[in-house]
Amino acid sequence: MKVELTDKYLEKVAPTGKAFEISDARVKGFVARVSPTGEITFGIRHSNSERRRCRYALGSTFPVMRVTVARKQAQVLLRQVAAGIDPAEADRKQRQKKLTIKEIAIDRWNATQLSTQLSGDGFEMIGFGQGFASMSAPTKELERRVIAREINHGNNPVLRWMASNVSVKQDPAGNLKPDKSKSTERIDGIVAALMALGRYMVAEEERRGAYEEGVNTFV
């Protein structure tokens, strides 16, 4: 669907139960994305250096961010794309300067190129399985933390949307993992959160083990 995006037009857009995009007729590549529940976010569509179609999301949701502001931001980003700058890659490098990242957990399946690129940038890449063996402990821990209201995701609309899409699978032994095949829409953010939590749990266990070993040796 392509129309000239305006505040008045988006105020009348109704949810359909499925996510869809509306392309702006004024600025090629500027889009508004409507979630299944009717939440509207802005972004750009472009091709990266490998000619793959990519979507880069802008900040706030509508109407916190108005169309005119979002369009101006999109035009700046699209000019960067035209100059050969990938906004997502630029963001990643900027975050790398600000954050101390110990390691990055990555799905081993079909991620060789990304893993190689990030390793070349100096990150330690850790393969993380997507089966019950790797996913059960962090899935249960995330469930516990959600129930205990210990999770603060900053009211992120994309993560909230992905959480509403998740379906969980259980094996006969009671192990849990997210089930992509039965989830209604994208759940990548939740899977990434589980992988990060899983690695954190491993690091905490190693830290406690080292501490206890040290205490025992001292005694």
Backbone as ProteinMPNN parsed JSONL, in Angstrom:
{"seq_chain_A": "MKVELTDKYLEKVAPTGKAFEISDARVKGFVARVSPTGEITFGIRHSNSERRRCRYALGSTFPVMRVTVARKQAQVLLRQVAAGIDPAEADRKQRQKKLTIKEIAIDRWNATQLSTQLSGDGFEMIGFGQGFASMSAPTKELERRVIAREINHGNNPVLRWMASNVSVKQDPAGNLKPDKSKSTERIDGIVAALMALGRYMVAEEERRGAYEEGVNTFV", "coords_chain_A": {"N_chain_A": [[0.848, -1.194, 0.0], [0.587, 2.205, -0.886], [0.616, 5.519, 0.038], [0.323, 9.076, 0.631], [1.73, 9.728, 3.568], [0.255, 11.022, 6.457], [-0.529, 12.665, 9.572], [-3.295, 12.716, 10.052], [-4.193, 10.724, 8.343], [-2.999, 8.384, 9.433], [-4.192, 8.341, 11.919], [-6.641, 7.313, 11.351], [-6.198, 4.746, 10.592], [-6.957, 1.367, 10.964], [-6.441, -1.57, 13.002], [-5.791, -4.855, 11.669], [-5.406, -7.313, 12.652], [-3.227, -8.509, 11.654], [0.198, -7.782, 10.924], [1.172, -5.014, 8.881], [2.515, -2.909, 6.256], [2.732, 0.534, 5.293], [3.647, 2.394, 2.6], [5.25, 5.503, 2.021], [4.152, 7.963, -0.229], [5.508, 10.24, -0.86], [8.225, 10.152, -0.055], [10.423, 7.883, -1.127], [10.998, 4.74, 0.249], [10.45, 5.398, 2.858], [8.479, 4.253, 5.466], [5.489, 3.266, 7.247], [4.76, 1.113, 9.851], [2.233, -1.059, 10.825], [1.193, -2.727, 13.619], [-0.255, -5.945, 14.608], [-2.029, -5.221, 16.616], [-2.514, -2.6, 16.141], [-0.607, -0.698, 16.746], [1.634, 1.818, 15.688], [4.637, 2.229, 14.016], [7.583, 3.845, 12.679], [9.838, 3.643, 9.858], [12.601, 2.833, 7.603], [12.979, 1.394, 4.375], [15.455, -0.356, 2.678], [18.178, -1.386, 0.522], [20.966, -3.315, 1.447], [24.617, -3.491, 1.34], [24.926, -5.987, 0.305], [22.844, -6.271, -1.323], [20.523, -7.046, -0.061], [17.219, -6.761, 1.124], [16.434, -4.494, 3.641], [15.12, -3.38, 6.805], [14.999, -0.509, 8.743], [14.26, 0.642, 11.867], [12.751, 3.605, 13.163], [12.727, 5.82, 16.062], [10.406, 6.522, 18.302], [6.915, 5.589, 18.763], [3.949, 6.268, 16.786], [1.32, 8.308, 18.088], [3.391, 9.728, 19.331], [5.735, 10.265, 17.992], [5.462, 12.322, 15.271], [4.337, 12.369, 11.812], [5.711, 14.234, 10.15], [8.112, 14.681, 11.512], [9.155, 12.092, 11.594], [9.436, 11.608, 8.858], [11.422, 13.443, 8.135], [13.586, 12.42, 9.596], [13.789, 9.975, 8.326], [14.533, 10.78, 5.744], [17.107, 11.769, 6.22], [18.414, 9.403, 6.966], [18.07, 7.876, 4.657], [19.61, 9.321, 2.867], [22.091, 8.764, 3.932], [22.198, 6.037, 3.387], [22.255, 6.152, 0.59], [24.77, 7.174, 0.322], [26.27, 5.036, 0.894], [26.299, 4.186, 3.517], [25.313, 2.03, 6.001], [22.663, 2.28, 8.151], [22.064, 0.61, 10.376], [24.473, -0.725, 10.761], [26.106, 1.449, 11.329], [24.957, 2.286, 13.734], [25.524, 0.067, 15.314], [28.332, 0.129, 15.479], [28.631, 2.525, 16.821], [27.43, 1.935, 19.265], [29.197, 0.017, 20.086], [31.393, 1.506, 20.802], [30.502, 2.702, 23.099], [29.658, 0.719, 24.864], [30.71, -2.023, 26.917], [31.179, -5.067, 25.791], [31.161, -8.363, 26.611], [30.772, -10.846, 25.338], [29.033, -12.323, 22.52], [26.16, -14.097, 22.024], [25.162, -16.381, 19.562], [22.965, -17.758, 17.148], [23.795, -20.767, 15.711], [22.926, -21.584, 13.232], [22.978, -20.723, 9.896], [24.465, -18.336, 10.2], [27.014, -17.666, 9.619], [28.314, -15.609, 8.134], [27.645, -13.191, 9.493], [28.695, -13.796, 12.005], [31.406, -14.032, 11.392], [31.944, -11.41, 10.584], [31.444, -9.907, 12.934], [33.299, -11.087, 14.633], [35.595, -10.225, 13.393], [35.419, -7.583, 14.075], [36.23, -7.648, 16.63], [34.685, -8.882, 18.587], [33.799, -11.527, 20.867], [32.43, -14.464, 19.795], [29.83, -16.675, 20.639], [28.494, -19.774, 20.102], [25.086, -20.699, 20.297], [22.776, -23.078, 21.029], [19.471, -23.883, 19.775], [17.737, -25.686, 20.807], [16.018, -27.747, 23.315], [17.968, -28.35, 25.263], [19.685, -26.123, 25.5], [17.912, -23.975, 25.684], [15.956, -24.355, 27.674], [16.55, -23.763, 30.462], [17.055, -20.847, 30.491], [14.54, -20.06, 29.494], [12.726, -20.836, 31.486], [13.753, -19.294, 33.552], [13.379, -16.683, 32.581], [10.587, -16.645, 32.51], [10.072, -16.852, 35.254], [11.144, -14.415, 36.131], [9.548, -12.567, 34.805], [7.018, -13.078, 35.939], [7.626, -12.359, 38.538], [7.873, -9.704, 38.191], [10.34, -8.545, 37.516], [11.461, -7.673, 35.231], [12.47, -5.064, 33.168], [11.761, -3.55, 30.328], [11.699, -1.083, 29.263], [9.279, -0.36, 28.161], [9.304, -1.061, 25.497], [7.993, -1.071, 22.288], [8.331, -2.91, 20.175], [9.502, -5.185, 21.333], [7.482, -5.81, 23.124], [5.441, -6.442, 21.343], [6.597, -8.707, 20.107], [6.708, -10.415, 22.313], [4.027, -10.933, 22.645], [3.609, -12.635, 20.579], [4.785, -15.055, 21.113], [4.957, -18.582, 21.327], [5.236, -21.355, 23.455], [7.006, -24.399, 23.706], [6.863, -27.646, 25.169], [8.699, -30.441, 26.328], [8.466, -34.044, 27.059], [9.916, -34.248, 29.435], [9.516, -31.91, 30.724], [10.981, -29.732, 29.935], [11.406, -26.476, 28.477], [10.988, -24.343, 25.592], [11.023, -21.614, 23.226], [8.703, -21.792, 20.55], [9.115, -21.471, 17.31], [7.73, -22.302, 15.067], [5.046, -22.367, 15.749], [4.505, -19.879, 16.678], [2.869, -16.755, 16.255], [3.848, -14.446, 14.919], [6.891, -12.572, 14.357], [9.504, -13.456, 16.658], [12.044, -12.869, 17.327], [13.363, -11.044, 19.052], [12.688, -11.946, 21.612], [13.82, -14.49, 21.591], [16.514, -13.746, 21.335], [16.809, -12.435, 23.784], [16.523, -14.601, 25.527], [18.771, -16.093, 24.827], [20.815, -14.34, 25.623], [20.26, -14.209, 28.366], [20.681, -16.868, 29.008], [23.468, -17.135, 28.601], [24.334, -15.334, 30.525], [23.498, -16.665, 32.829], [25.164, -18.898, 32.739], [27.663, -17.646, 33.056], [27.322, -16.567, 35.62], [27.098, -18.906, 37.108], [29.626, -19.999, 36.707], [31.125, -18.013, 37.919], [30.236, -18.181, 40.598], [31.049, -20.79, 41.129], [33.813, -20.571, 40.913], [34.285, -18.833, 43.003], [33.369, -20.326, 45.232], [35.138, -22.46, 45.069], [37.502, -21.152, 45.56], [37.07, -20.333, 48.198], [36.916, -22.802, 49.498], [39.488, -23.765, 49.041], [40.947, -21.906, 50.45], [40.081, -22.366, 53.08]], "CA_chain_A": [[0.0, 0.0, 0.0], [1.381, 3.433, -0.949], [-0.165, 6.752, 0.15], [1.076, 10.145, 1.279], [1.515, 9.581, 4.999], [-0.045, 12.209, 7.25], [-1.054, 12.33, 10.899], [-4.734, 12.447, 9.946], [-4.385, 9.419, 7.701], [-2.638, 7.312, 10.363], [-5.169, 8.304, 13.006], [-7.811, 6.55, 10.894], [-5.812, 3.372, 10.253], [-7.467, 0.385, 11.927], [-5.708, -2.845, 12.991], [-6.432, -5.943, 10.931], [-5.041, -8.59, 13.258], [-1.941, -8.892, 11.062], [1.083, -6.647, 10.686], [1.303, -4.59, 7.493], [3.257, -1.671, 6.069], [2.22, 1.552, 4.379], [4.767, 3.146, 2.035], [4.981, 6.919, 1.794], [4.197, 8.337, -1.642], [6.387, 11.41, -1.026], [9.64, 9.782, 0.122], [10.617, 6.464, -1.407], [11.742, 4.052, 1.289], [9.888, 5.759, 4.159], [7.307, 3.404, 5.687], [4.859, 3.155, 8.563], [4.403, -0.282, 10.102], [1.095, -1.213, 11.728], [1.246, -4.04, 14.268], [-1.57, -6.593, 14.655], [-2.899, -4.545, 17.581], [-2.746, -1.226, 15.707], [0.493, 0.198, 17.112], [2.278, 2.29, 14.466], [6.03, 2.666, 14.104], [8.128, 4.309, 11.403], [11.138, 3.097, 9.5], [12.964, 2.942, 6.194], [13.298, 0.167, 3.657], [16.565, -0.101, 1.767], [19.014, -2.545, 0.207], [22.309, -3.153, 1.985], [25.712, -3.684, 0.387], [24.782, -7.312, -0.297], [21.587, -6.197, -2.071], [19.432, -7.623, 0.705], [16.258, -5.771, 1.586], [16.538, -4.306, 5.084], [14.259, -2.386, 7.417], [15.601, 0.142, 9.901], [13.179, 1.291, 12.602], [13.01, 4.875, 13.836], [12.567, 5.745, 17.507], [9.147, 6.394, 19.022], [5.712, 5.189, 18.041], [2.95, 7.303, 16.493], [1.536, 9.703, 17.694], [4.485, 10.406, 20.039], [6.493, 10.798, 16.858], [4.558, 12.703, 14.193], [4.781, 11.986, 10.471], [6.691, 15.18, 9.609], [9.401, 14.427, 12.185], [9.632, 10.778, 11.143], [9.843, 11.716, 7.452], [12.716, 14.133, 8.098], [14.591, 11.467, 10.044], [13.926, 8.973, 7.269], [15.28, 11.382, 4.642], [18.519, 11.805, 6.627], [18.923, 8.035, 6.916], [18.111, 7.441, 3.257], [20.785, 9.958, 2.268], [23.235, 7.976, 4.391], [22.176, 4.796, 2.609], [22.698, 6.499, -0.761], [26.215, 7.415, 0.4], [26.928, 3.768, 1.202], [26.347, 3.964, 4.963], [24.213, 1.224, 6.524], [22.321, 2.85, 9.464], [22.162, -0.4, 11.428], [25.897, -0.956, 10.985], [26.62, 2.65, 11.989], [24.486, 2.223, 15.117], [26.246, -0.993, 16.017], [29.683, 0.608, 15.757], [28.532, 3.575, 17.831], [27.179, 1.258, 20.545], [30.419, -0.695, 20.452], [32.279, 2.472, 21.443], [29.952, 3.1, 24.392], [29.395, -0.427, 25.718], [31.707, -3.08, 27.065], [30.483, -6.324, 25.498], [32.057, -9.482, 26.887], [30.582, -11.863, 24.316], [27.755, -12.288, 21.815], [25.613, -15.415, 21.728], [24.627, -16.374, 18.203], [22.399, -18.995, 16.62], [24.788, -21.318, 14.785], [22.335, -21.854, 11.932], [22.932, -19.693, 8.854], [24.963, -17.073, 10.746], [28.467, -17.666, 9.435], [28.799, -14.315, 7.658], [27.532, -12.22, 10.58], [29.645, -14.185, 13.043], [32.746, -13.678, 10.91], [32.048, -9.947, 10.58], [31.536, -9.435, 14.312], [34.595, -11.547, 15.152], [36.578, -9.315, 12.832], [35.312, -6.312, 14.797], [36.799, -7.817, 17.963], [33.767, -9.489, 19.536], [33.868, -12.968, 21.062], [31.168, -15.06, 19.383], [29.54, -17.936, 21.313], [27.364, -20.484, 19.509], [24.033, -21.002, 21.278], [21.779, -23.964, 20.432], [18.073, -23.461, 19.856], [16.945, -26.809, 21.302], [15.649, -27.763, 24.732], [19.148, -28.408, 26.124], [20.212, -24.773, 25.727], [16.865, -22.972, 25.864], [15.013, -24.597, 28.767], [16.881, -23.021, 31.693], [16.737, -19.411, 30.392], [13.097, -19.862, 29.297], [12.108, -20.912, 32.811], [14.218, -18.158, 34.347], [12.692, -15.484, 32.093], [9.205, -16.745, 32.99], [10.085, -16.529, 36.683], [11.404, -12.982, 36.311], [8.361, -11.831, 34.339], [5.987, -13.235, 36.965], [8.074, -11.598, 39.706], [7.937, -8.299, 37.769], [11.738, -8.13, 37.605], [11.922, -7.315, 33.886], [12.188, -3.702, 32.719], [12.157, -3.446, 28.921], [11.517, 0.297, 28.814], [8.026, -0.256, 27.396], [9.673, -1.151, 24.083], [6.825, -1.582, 21.569], [8.673, -4.058, 19.342], [9.673, -6.338, 22.21], [6.153, -6.141, 23.643], [4.745, -7.119, 20.249], [7.173, -10.043, 19.946], [6.291, -11.223, 23.46], [2.633, -11.36, 22.418], [3.597, -13.637, 19.514], [5.53, -16.261, 21.492], [4.362, -19.849, 21.747], [6.261, -22.149, 24.131], [6.887, -25.847, 23.534], [7.356, -28.408, 26.312], [8.945, -31.848, 26.028], [7.959, -34.921, 28.132], [10.678, -34.062, 30.675], [9.176, -30.619, 31.308], [11.835, -28.664, 29.426], [10.682, -25.472, 27.704], [11.697, -23.492, 24.637], [10.095, -20.931, 22.319], [8.394, -22.57, 19.354], [8.97, -20.549, 16.187], [6.776, -22.827, 14.08], [3.675, -22.116, 16.187], [4.362, -18.478, 17.062], [2.052, -16.085, 15.244], [4.647, -13.483, 14.157], [8.314, -12.616, 14.698], [9.823, -13.556, 18.084], [13.505, -12.823, 17.387], [13.82, -10.303, 20.219], [12.531, -12.803, 22.78], [14.852, -15.528, 21.471], [17.787, -13.099, 21.654], [16.824, -12.197, 25.225], [16.761, -15.896, 26.172], [20.171, -16.453, 24.597], [21.627, -13.475, 26.49], [20.019, -14.641, 29.738], [21.339, -18.156, 29.151], [24.906, -16.911, 28.769], [24.506, -14.689, 31.826], [23.351, -17.708, 33.845], [26.393, -19.691, 32.699], [28.728, -16.828, 33.637], [27.08, -16.482, 37.06], [27.411, -20.214, 37.686], [31.088, -20.115, 36.718], [31.641, -17.086, 38.932], [29.97, -18.755, 41.926], [31.891, -21.969, 41.277], [35.184, -20.12, 41.168], [34.306, -18.246, 44.348], [33.274, -21.41, 46.215], [36.392, -23.21, 44.999], [38.51, -20.346, 46.234], [36.815, -20.389, 49.633], [37.294, -24.124, 49.99], [40.947, -23.854, 49.03], [41.442, -21.066, 51.528], [39.817, -23.048, 54.337]], "C_chain_A": [[0.883, 1.243, 0.0], [0.441, 4.632, -0.94], [0.757, 7.836, 0.687], [0.759, 10.098, 2.766], [1.289, 10.933, 5.658], [-0.545, 11.749, 8.616], [-2.531, 11.944, 10.81], [-4.994, 11.08, 9.328], [-4.101, 8.29, 8.694], [-3.609, 7.213, 11.536], [-6.388, 7.465, 12.642], [-7.491, 5.099, 10.553], [-6.262, 2.421, 11.355], [-6.653, -0.902, 11.867], [-6.497, -3.927, 12.262], [-6.182, -7.306, 11.569], [-3.746, -9.147, 12.706], [-1.105, -7.637, 10.834], [1.115, -6.313, 9.197], [2.01, -3.25, 7.437], [2.552, -0.758, 5.08], [3.416, 2.365, 3.901], [4.346, 4.58, 1.756], [5.13, 7.254, 0.313], [5.151, 9.503, -1.891], [7.857, 11.031, -0.983], [9.771, 8.272, -0.062], [11.493, 5.83, -0.327], [11.256, 4.354, 2.687], [8.583, 4.98, 4.348], [6.772, 3.568, 7.105], [4.428, 1.702, 8.717], [3.305, -0.348, 11.137], [1.123, -2.626, 12.298], [-0.149, -4.666, 14.267], [-2.546, -5.915, 15.601], [-3.147, -3.078, 17.232], [-1.659, -0.246, 16.085], [1.305, 0.543, 15.863], [3.688, 2.773, 14.764], [6.51, 3.068, 12.717], [9.47, 3.651, 11.133], [11.459, 3.378, 8.049], [13.213, 1.546, 5.65], [14.421, 0.479, 2.682], [17.284, -1.403, 1.479], [20.404, -2.299, 0.766], [23.362, -3.446, 0.925], [25.658, -5.037, -0.305], [23.489, -7.436, -1.092], [20.437, -6.933, -1.373], [18.517, -6.514, 1.184], [16.281, -5.704, 3.101], [15.507, -3.279, 5.545], [14.961, -1.832, 8.641], [14.507, 0.958, 10.597], [13.632, 2.605, 13.208], [12.616, 4.74, 15.299], [11.176, 5.478, 18.039], [8.009, 5.933, 18.116], [4.848, 6.418, 17.741], [1.838, 7.19, 17.537], [2.615, 10.436, 18.486], [5.431, 11.022, 19.018], [5.508, 11.083, 15.722], [5.18, 12.395, 12.833], [5.868, 12.92, 9.953], [8.074, 14.963, 10.211], [9.989, 13.115, 11.688], [10.126, 10.847, 9.699], [11.202, 12.401, 7.332], [13.839, 13.197, 8.547], [14.857, 10.41, 8.973], [14.745, 9.523, 6.108], [16.779, 11.448, 4.96], [19.134, 10.415, 6.494], [19.041, 7.535, 5.479], [19.258, 8.091, 2.5], [22.052, 9.222, 2.688], [23.339, 6.673, 3.603], [22.694, 5.043, 1.2], [24.204, 6.733, -0.809], [26.988, 6.159, 0.778], [27.039, 3.453, 2.672], [25.111, 3.177, 5.387], [23.87, 1.746, 7.922], [22.465, 1.852, 10.604], [23.623, -0.667, 11.779], [26.523, 0.236, 11.712], [26.212, 2.685, 13.454], [25.287, 1.209, 15.926], [27.652, -0.532, 16.395], [29.675, 1.687, 16.829], [28.302, 2.967, 19.209], [28.43, 0.541, 21.031], [31.387, 0.232, 21.178], [31.817, 2.788, 22.866], [29.851, 1.929, 25.373], [30.596, -1.355, 25.792], [30.975, -4.405, 26.911], [31.461, -7.474, 25.674], [31.983, -10.524, 25.786], [29.226, -11.685, 23.662], [27.335, -13.718, 21.529], [24.941, -15.366, 20.358], [24.093, -17.748, 17.836], [23.357, -19.53, 15.552], [24.244, -21.465, 13.364], [22.353, -20.615, 11.038], [23.43, -18.329, 9.35], [26.465, -16.925, 10.555], [28.986, -16.284, 9.074], [28.774, -13.269, 8.768], [28.539, -12.52, 11.677], [31.07, -13.803, 12.658], [32.964, -12.173, 10.972], [32.233, -9.41, 12.0], [32.839, -9.879, 14.968], [35.71, -10.636, 14.655], [36.576, -7.955, 13.499], [35.8, -6.429, 16.238], [35.884, -8.434, 18.999], [34.027, -10.987, 19.66], [32.5, -13.567, 20.767], [31.008, -16.435, 20.032], [28.326, -18.577, 20.653], [26.375, -20.895, 20.585], [22.958, -21.825, 20.584], [20.356, -23.483, 20.66], [17.15, -24.571, 20.355], [16.659, -26.71, 22.794], [16.872, -27.682, 25.645], [19.673, -27.018, 26.476], [19.133, -23.79, 26.168], [16.01, -23.147, 27.127], [15.3, -23.758, 30.003], [16.594, -21.521, 31.565], [15.25, -19.144, 30.165], [12.372, -19.88, 30.637], [12.497, -19.719, 33.669], [13.534, -16.865, 33.897], [11.237, -15.489, 32.559], [9.122, -16.364, 34.471], [10.24, -15.027, 36.898], [10.224, -12.133, 35.852], [7.261, -11.884, 35.396], [6.333, -12.415, 38.207], [8.201, -10.103, 39.417], [9.347, -7.74, 37.93], [12.304, -7.693, 36.26], [11.507, -5.884, 33.555], [12.681, -3.567, 31.284], [11.891, -2.049, 28.356], [10.266, 0.523, 27.998], [8.29, -0.292, 25.895], [8.539, -1.776, 23.278], [7.123, -2.827, 20.733], [8.818, -5.308, 20.193], [8.334, -6.771, 22.791], [5.338, -6.892, 22.594], [5.266, -8.539, 20.066], [6.767, -10.962, 21.087], [4.863, -11.736, 23.278], [2.537, -12.442, 21.352], [4.117, -15.002, 19.95], [4.61, -17.418, 21.861], [5.488, -20.704, 22.326], [5.956, -23.635, 23.978], [7.506, -26.549, 24.732], [7.568, -29.862, 25.902], [8.457, -32.717, 27.192], [8.666, -34.748, 29.46], [10.377, -32.725, 31.353], [10.078, -29.486, 30.887], [11.035, -27.747, 28.509], [11.593, -24.801, 26.695], [10.674, -22.795, 23.766], [9.929, -21.743, 21.043], [8.118, -21.627, 18.188], [7.886, -21.001, 15.215], [5.336, -22.517, 14.452], [3.455, -20.68, 16.656], [3.71, -17.711, 15.922], [2.844, -15.132, 14.358], [6.099, -13.596, 14.612], [8.524, -12.646, 16.216], [11.332, -13.419, 18.316], [14.03, -12.12, 18.64], [13.729, -11.125, 21.496], [13.59, -13.908, 22.765], [16.221, -14.954, 21.832], [17.91, -12.841, 23.153], [17.106, -13.493, 25.984], [18.21, -16.331, 26.014], [21.093, -15.638, 25.505], [21.482, -13.904, 27.949], [20.711, -15.976, 30.006], [22.836, -18.012, 29.374], [25.212, -16.225, 30.1], [24.444, -15.726, 32.943], [24.6, -18.589, 33.905], [27.537, -18.933, 33.369], [28.576, -16.722, 35.153], [27.438, -17.787, 37.752], [28.922, -20.411, 37.765], [31.703, -19.21, 37.782], [31.442, -17.639, 40.338], [30.861, -19.965, 42.185], [33.322, -21.594, 41.595], [35.321, -19.556, 42.571], [34.299, -19.338, 45.416], [34.556, -22.228, 46.244], [37.492, -22.461, 45.745], [38.348, -20.382, 47.748], [37.268, -21.726, 50.204], [38.803, -24.275, 50.048], [41.535, -23.061, 50.189], [41.275, -21.743, 52.886], [40.77, -24.211, 54.509]], "O_chain_A": [[1.822, 1.335, 0.791], [-0.427, 4.752, -1.804], [1.858, 7.539, 1.15], [-0.363, 10.399, 3.173], [2.05, 11.876, 5.436], [-0.935, 10.595, 8.793], [-2.961, 10.965, 11.418], [-5.907, 10.366, 9.743], [-4.878, 7.34, 8.786], [-3.823, 6.13, 12.081], [-7.088, 6.964, 13.523], [-8.391, 4.311, 10.26], [-5.981, 2.643, 12.533], [-6.214, -1.294, 10.786], [-7.727, -3.906, 12.246], [-6.68, -8.326, 11.092], [-3.22, -10.135, 13.218], [-1.645, -6.56, 10.581], [1.09, -7.208, 8.352], [2.097, -2.539, 8.439], [1.871, -1.211, 4.16], [4.123, 2.961, 4.714], [3.227, 4.837, 1.311], [6.115, 6.874, -0.32], [5.561, 9.727, -3.03], [8.651, 11.529, -1.781], [9.283, 7.49, 0.754], [12.583, 6.318, -0.028], [11.611, 3.639, 3.625], [7.693, 5.035, 3.5], [7.493, 3.951, 8.026], [3.805, 1.131, 7.821], [3.424, 0.241, 12.211], [1.081, -3.605, 11.552], [-1.127, -3.986, 13.954], [-3.759, -6.016, 15.416], [-3.891, -2.388, 17.928], [-1.775, 0.939, 15.774], [1.627, -0.341, 15.068], [3.906, 3.609, 15.64], [5.921, 2.683, 11.707], [10.145, 3.17, 12.043], [10.711, 4.06, 7.348], [13.607, 0.637, 6.381], [14.353, 1.462, 1.944], [17.023, -2.416, 2.127], [20.966, -1.218, 0.593], [23.038, -3.628, -0.248], [26.258, -5.228, -1.363], [23.082, -8.529, -1.485], [19.494, -7.384, -2.023], [18.98, -5.452, 1.601], [16.163, -6.727, 3.775], [15.079, -2.421, 4.773], [15.459, -2.586, 9.478], [13.906, 1.848, 9.996], [14.752, 2.717, 13.707], [12.214, 3.661, 15.733], [10.796, 4.32, 18.212], [8.128, 5.896, 16.891], [5.003, 7.468, 18.365], [1.434, 6.072, 17.857], [2.755, 11.65, 18.338], [5.869, 12.162, 19.17], [4.802, 10.182, 15.267], [6.388, 12.188, 12.719], [6.851, 12.455, 9.375], [9.085, 15.048, 9.513], [11.182, 13.035, 11.394], [11.125, 10.214, 9.355], [12.037, 11.993, 6.526], [14.915, 13.182, 7.949], [15.997, 10.006, 8.747], [15.57, 8.804, 5.544], [17.616, 11.215, 4.088], [20.24, 10.266, 5.974], [20.003, 6.851, 5.13], [19.821, 7.485, 1.589], [22.98, 9.073, 1.892], [24.428, 6.26, 3.204], [23.474, 4.252, 0.671], [24.841, 6.521, -1.84], [28.204, 6.2, 0.961], [27.787, 2.553, 3.056], [23.985, 3.617, 5.153], [24.716, 1.665, 8.813], [22.937, 2.209, 11.684], [23.969, -0.816, 12.951], [27.361, 0.063, 12.596], [27.005, 3.063, 14.317], [25.672, 1.463, 17.067], [28.108, -0.779, 17.512], [30.59, 1.764, 17.649], [28.889, 3.407, 20.198], [28.691, 0.466, 22.232], [32.119, -0.204, 22.067], [32.632, 3.102, 23.734], [29.949, 2.129, 26.584], [31.388, -1.455, 24.855], [30.234, -4.816, 27.804], [32.47, -7.554, 24.973], [33.012, -11.034, 25.343], [28.366, -10.977, 24.186], [28.059, -14.466, 20.872], [24.232, -14.41, 20.043], [24.691, -18.771, 18.169], [23.689, -18.822, 14.601], [25.012, -21.469, 12.402], [21.799, -19.577, 11.399], [22.886, -17.291, 8.971], [27.111, -16.143, 11.254], [29.983, -15.828, 9.634], [29.75, -12.546, 8.97], [29.166, -11.608, 12.218], [31.841, -13.316, 13.485], [34.035, -11.71, 11.365], [33.087, -8.555, 12.235], [33.42, -9.141, 15.765], [36.645, -10.316, 15.39], [37.585, -7.251, 13.499], [35.792, -5.45, 16.984], [36.248, -8.51, 20.173], [34.422, -11.64, 18.694], [31.516, -13.216, 21.418], [31.92, -17.261, 19.988], [27.244, -17.99, 20.644], [26.762, -21.376, 21.65], [22.302, -21.342, 19.662], [20.076, -22.765, 21.62], [15.929, -24.423, 20.332], [17.008, -25.727, 23.448], [16.827, -27.023, 26.684], [20.06, -26.767, 27.617], [19.408, -22.873, 26.942], [15.403, -22.185, 27.597], [14.398, -23.113, 30.538], [15.946, -20.96, 32.448], [14.742, -18.108, 30.596], [11.509, -19.041, 30.895], [11.678, -19.193, 34.422], [13.152, -16.044, 34.731], [10.712, -14.45, 32.958], [8.215, -15.643, 34.885], [9.558, -14.436, 37.736], [9.935, -11.095, 36.447], [6.646, -10.866, 35.713], [5.45, -11.846, 38.85], [8.589, -9.327, 40.291], [9.537, -6.622, 38.411], [13.49, -7.379, 36.156], [10.331, -5.535, 33.651], [13.886, -3.479, 31.047], [11.86, -1.852, 27.141], [10.187, 1.48, 27.228], [7.594, 0.36, 25.117], [8.153, -2.911, 23.557], [6.268, -3.701, 20.597], [8.319, -6.372, 19.827], [8.076, -7.966, 22.935], [4.634, -7.853, 22.909], [4.482, -9.472, 19.889], [6.51, -12.146, 20.873], [4.534, -12.842, 23.708], [1.503, -13.098, 21.228], [3.92, -15.995, 19.249], [3.633, -17.262, 22.594], [6.574, -20.771, 21.75], [4.811, -24.069, 24.103], [8.535, -26.119, 25.253], [6.731, -30.449, 25.217], [8.069, -32.173, 28.226], [8.098, -35.059, 30.507], [10.911, -32.434, 32.423], [9.966, -28.381, 31.418], [10.099, -28.189, 27.842], [12.802, -24.696, 26.899], [9.573, -23.31, 23.575], [10.89, -22.309, 20.521], [7.034, -21.054, 18.084], [7.203, -20.174, 14.612], [4.484, -22.412, 13.57], [2.332, -20.307, 16.996], [3.973, -17.99, 14.753], [2.551, -15.015, 13.168], [6.491, -14.61, 15.189], [7.826, -11.962, 16.964], [11.839, -13.805, 19.37], [15.027, -12.548, 19.222], [14.592, -11.019, 22.368], [14.183, -14.223, 23.797], [16.997, -15.59, 22.545], [18.986, -13.008, 23.729], [17.842, -13.487, 26.971], [18.809, -16.871, 26.944], [22.036, -16.176, 26.087], [22.468, -13.956, 28.684], [21.257, -16.196, 31.087], [23.408, -18.683, 30.233], [26.233, -16.506, 30.726], [25.233, -15.681, 33.887], [25.042, -18.978, 34.987], [28.29, -19.506, 34.156], [29.562, -16.779, 35.888], [28.009, -17.785, 38.843], [29.438, -20.924, 38.758], [32.665, -19.58, 38.455], [32.346, -17.581, 41.172], [31.366, -20.157, 43.291], [33.967, -22.216, 42.439], [36.329, -19.767, 43.246], [35.082, -19.309, 46.365], [35.011, -22.642, 47.31], [38.298, -23.054, 46.461], [39.327, -20.45, 48.491], [37.916, -21.783, 51.249], [39.337, -24.847, 50.997], [42.497, -23.49, 50.826], [42.171, -21.712, 53.729], [40.707, -24.918, 55.515]]}, "name": "protein", "num_of_chains": 1, "seq": "MKVELTDKYLEKVAPTGKAFEISDARVKGFVARVSPTGEITFGIRHSNSERRRCRYALGSTFPVMRVTVARKQAQVLLRQVAAGIDPAEADRKQRQKKLTIKEIAIDRWNATQLSTQLSGDGFEMIGFGQGFASMSAPTKELERRVIAREINHGNNPVLRWMASNVSVKQDPAGNLKPDKSKSTERIDGIVAALMALGRYMVAEEERRGAYEEGVNTFV"}
